[in-house]
Amino acid sequence: MTTTRSSRHFRTVLSLATAVLLAACAQVPPRPEASPIPGEPALAGESARTDAGGRAPQGIPGGPQETLSGQGPRGPRAGALAPEGPVALRPDHPQSYTVAPGDTLWSISKRFLQNPWQWRRIWRQNPQVGNPHRIYPGDVLRFGYDASGNPQLEAARGEVPLIKLSPEVRVESLTQPIPPVPRDAIESFLTRGEILSQAEWRSKPYIVADDDEQTAYADRDRVYVRGTDFDQARYYVFRPGEELREPGSNRLLGVPGIYVGQAILERDENPATFVLANTVAPVRAGDRLLPIESEPELYNFDPHPAPDVEGMIIGRLDADVTQITQYSSVIINLGTNEGIEPGHVLAVFGQDRQVDDKVSGGTVRIPGERSGLLMVYKAHDLVSYGLVMQAERSIRLRDRVTSP
């Protein structure tokens, strides 16, 4: 077969074009990978566009976004991940620390980090210890860097000596992990804080009367209850409170329950007979009974930044306290519908102000400054309970909360 000059020229051009195409393909940038930090969500690429269930977070294309009337967005990208930036270490952080009784995850985080909500970024879940998610008194935390130069903390399981009233010293492992926040500041709200819809409250069994024609009942009083068949021995007694509405939009967020005591089942009839116990306020006809659940993992969370959301403080959980200070419990108008979960940390900002400009005339908007930090410890659908961890200045109702 004879090869012509034109065919040789064609094959040469084809070879050059193929080589150029292969070189271009070789320079296509690789697809971004998920975050290498265990337990941390990715901040780039497709893996950052879906949550753990494969759903697009709110505020990212594919996810809904809700706006409050007259109050601005509940979140410019509600549910989206807020960029954290590099880990901010304290310049005076220790190289090691032995966990002591009374410590909390927050107090330990502050020893190593300028931003305690970055705890997950340095905590290495050590497979050598019994439960890699928990820290116990006696554990020794050692600071170091991984192979990539990222700061990290590792825990060595320790034992705490208990000194008995005898000449010898015994060693006993402590089995109670340290909590993320002080237990006494939130325990009553964790176990006895309920926010239900009006329909849910109406469906709960209710007290009809007592056995002595009184209008208020207390410990050891016998009361009669209707509404359901009872399958456990002890129940909480709640009184539905005032409707919780969102400022601006007036949207109904739920009806909080006021804990007033407990009721012990005596006879399961119609009506059923109960005896009151551990009352903290007078019990009245119409109060509702809720079953006492087996104690959940109340403190199974750790500090981490909230998603890119924006809301506000709409209430206080302790009605006897008029000021919001450190370790005050507050209600915010963000819940699981916005991706909020226990452990999320939010920054608190004061309200913007309009002031008169005495030189140029008119008014000027003065932005609210950061006034503190709070950590969510219980989340409902539309609202959450948060504990103020830092109060840098006065904190008030309707102050703004957002990603730290």
Secondary structure, DSSP 8 states (H G I E B T S, - for coil): ----HHHHHHHHHHHHHHHHHHHHHHTS-------SSTT----SSGGGGS-TTS---TTSTTS---EETTTEES-TTTTB-----S--B-TT--SEEE--TT--HHHHHHHHBSSGGGHHHHB---TTSS-TT---TT-EEEEEE-TTS-EEEEEE---EEEE-SSSSEEEE-------SS-HHHHHHHHHH-EEE-HHHHHHS-EEEEESS--SSB-TT-EEEEESS---SSEEEEEEE---EE-TTT--EEEEEEEEEEEEEEEE-SSSEEEEEES-SS-B-TT-EEEE------TT----EE--B-EEEEEEES-TT--SB-TT-EEEES--GGGT--TTEEEEEE---EEEE-TTT-SEEEE---EEEEEEEEEE-SS-EEEEEEEESS-B-TT-EEE--
